[in-house]
Amino acid sequence: MKRWLAAIPVTALVLFAGLAGWELSHPEKGDFERVSRTAPDRSFERLEGGTLSFAPTPNGETIAVNLFASWCAPCEAEHPRLTALAEAHPGQVYGVLYKDTPANGRKFLDELGNPYADIVLDPDGQGGLDFGLTGVPETFVISADGEILEHVAGPLDADAVKRVGEALSAPRP
């Protein structure tokens, strides 16, 4: 009888772990998605004055929107790849300065170079939340009509640059 009593906590732990694994591998339909939805319907203040919206896109073509900050070490690490992406797709890479000051953003870009076609401000972080940001840096590819086609969480690596570049180059109906 004592052996059966000792097995109860172990059995409960195994059942709980199995249930948790099932839930993690089978998300509900209502879970938040960062792809195949529209970009935030909001106007951002531009670094150089005025406002800008990403839905629909400002130039009527597919764009990449990179959320970054001067205080973000991974943002600095991804900068060479982001610059190469912007050179390969001129006018299609935009920046969102997330929870940072314009002065710090300008200093960051003066030191590393400015790959962005335009930069908007998100001082309180609400725009990042609207995108579904989990932490800077993150990059979203947005179609001309404002649909999020691709999402890269974290710094761009070679594979992510390839995926984003392909999405920027793909013809859209």
DOVOTI-888158 format. One record per residue (C-alpha): residue number from 0; x, y, z. Coordinates in steps of 0.5 Angstrom, whole numbers, plus 500, padded with zeros to 3 digits. Each point is the difference from the previous one (the first is absolute). Layout:
<rs>
i|c1|c2|c3
NUM|X|Y|Z
...
</rs>
This chain:
<rs>
i|c1|c2|c3
0|500|500|500
1|506|505|502
2|503|499|493
3|493|502|496
4|500|506|505
5|507|502|498
6|498|499|492
7|495|505|500
8|504|507|500
9|505|497|495
10|494|498|496
11|496|507|500
12|507|503|498
13|500|496|494
14|493|501|498
15|501|508|501
16|507|500|496
17|496|496|495
18|494|505|500
19|505|506|500
20|504|497|494
21|493|499|496
22|498|507|501
23|506|503|498
24|500|496|494
25|493|501|498
26|498|508|501
27|493|502|500
28|498|504|494
29|499|506|504
30|507|501|501
31|503|506|498
32|504|499|493
33|505|505|498
34|500|498|492
35|494|500|496
36|496|506|503
37|500|507|499
38|506|505|502
39|497|505|505
40|495|505|498
41|504|506|503
42|504|506|498
43|507|501|503
44|504|506|501
45|506|501|495
46|507|501|503
47|500|506|495
48|493|502|501
49|493|499|498
50|497|493|500
51|500|493|497
52|496|494|499
53|502|493|498
54|493|498|498
55|499|501|495
56|508|500|498
57|503|507|499
58|502|499|493
59|495|495|498
60|505|494|500
61|502|495|505
62|504|502|505
63|504|498|506
64|499|503|507
65|506|499|505
66|499|502|507
67|506|502|503
68|503|504|506
69|507|504|502
70|500|496|506
71|499|493|497
72|507|496|499
73|497|495|495
74|497|506|496
75|507|502|499
76|503|493|499
77|494|499|494
78|502|507|497
79|505|498|495
80|495|495|497
81|494|505|500
82|504|505|496
83|502|494|495
84|492|499|500
85|499|507|499
86|505|501|494
87|497|494|497
88|493|503|500
89|501|507|500
90|494|504|503
91|497|494|503
92|503|500|507
93|496|504|505
94|502|501|508
95|496|501|506
96|504|503|506
97|497|496|505
98|500|503|508
99|506|505|498
100|501|507|499
101|501|503|493
102|507|503|503
103|503|493|501
104|497|497|494
105|503|505|496
106|507|499|503
107|499|492|499
108|499|501|493
109|505|505|499
110|505|495|503
111|498|494|496
112|497|503|494
113|492|501|498
114|498|494|496
115|492|503|501
116|496|503|494
117|496|504|506
118|500|499|508
119|494|501|504
120|500|501|508
121|497|495|505
122|502|503|507
123|495|497|504
124|500|493|497
125|493|500|498
126|501|499|492
127|505|494|502
128|494|497|504
129|495|501|494
130|505|496|495
131|501|495|505
132|507|501|502
133|503|495|505
134|507|504|501
135|504|504|495
136|503|499|495
137|494|497|496
138|499|501|493
139|493|500|496
140|499|499|493
141|493|504|498
142|497|499|493
143|498|507|496
144|493|499|503
145|502|499|507
146|500|492|501
147|506|498|505
148|503|495|495
149|506|498|504
150|503|501|507
151|507|499|503
152|501|500|508
153|507|502|502
154|505|502|496
155|501|499|492
156|504|494|499
157|502|498|493
158|494|495|499
159|495|506|502
160|503|505|496
161|499|495|494
162|493|499|502
163|499|507|501
164|503|502|493
165|496|495|497
166|494|502|503
167|502|507|497
168|501|498|493
169|494|496|499
170|495|502|495
171|493|502|503
172|493|500|497
</rs>
